[in-house]
Amino acid sequence: MTHTPTPTLTDDQLAEAQETAAELRTLARDILSDAAGEAPDTVERPLDPAVWDALEETGLARLTGPEVAGGSDAGWLEAAAVLGEAAAAGTPLPLLEHDLLAGWLRDTAGLPGLPPSGDGPVLATAAEVVAAGRAVTVPWAPAAASVVVLDVSGAAPLVYEVAIADLEVHERAAVSGEPQAVVTLPTAVDGAVTVSQEVAD
């Protein structure tokens, strides 16, 4: 699963992106600093719903998505800045899975996205199916509302989205403490979109 290379920026565009990234770092630092003092001293590191809500409200949770799809239309430099702040704060967050994997796959395939359900976070994670019927480990699945799937088990790669509530999820913690789950994902899904091999690679 790879992304299309980012176009080369002009000097002015790069300077603007760097300035925006600095502002986003400050915003992310402010949000994460409030959570740092409240983090429980345990091995398990679940998602903090209040932090995720704050990231969604400020547009940091879906930075690289197009505005028409609810994103902030930012680029890699800005996303890296926010990811760096989360790592520095030691706060486990599914920013990579939600924005750069699930969000990118959904946008690339032109999927509309599943409607929100319940009061939980509007969080998507991503997974790859390489063989039909084979269980896969899906990061952050216990905290997510849906999983965007890249299915390369057939003749052509497909992308589709499935609600977590419709799946049998066997929860477990990753070695680092973040939630994950073992899930057997369906391979015949209505609305699946065929994508190019370049997307799958």
C-alpha positions, 0 to 999 in steps of 0.5 A: 500500500503506497501513495502517489509521490508528492509533487515537487514544491516551489520555494514559496510553496515550501515556505508556506507549508513549513509555516503551516506545519509549525502552526500545526505543531503548536496546536497539536502540542497544546492538545496533547499536553493536556492529555499527557498529565492524565495518562494512566500508568499502565501497559495498555494504551487505549485511545483517549476519546477526548483527545481524538475529539479535539483532533477532529474538531481542529482538523488534525485527525484528517489533515491530508484529506480533501476539504470536500471529503471533510479533510484539511487539504494539507500535505505530507509535511504538515502530517509529519509535523503532527505525527512527530508531536504525537510521538514526542508526547508519547500519546498513542493515536491512530493518525497514520491509520485513519488519515494516511491509510484509511482516508487515502484509500477511501479518497483514492477509490472514491468511496463515500464513507460510512455514516457515523453510528453511535456516540463513539469516535468517527475513526477508520482504520485500514487493513490488507487482505492477501488471501480470502478467509485468512484472519488479519491483525487490524490496528486500532480496530477496537476503537474504530467505527470502520475498516477500509480494506485493500483486497488483493486476494483476487484478479484485481485489487479492490477497496471497500469499507466495512463497519466494525460492528458487522465483523467478528473482532477478537481484541488484543493489545499490541506489544506497545500497548495500543489496541488491535484485533484479529479479524476475518474480513469479507472479500465479496462486498457490495460497493467494492471499487476496483483500483489500479495495481499502482495503488495496491503496490 
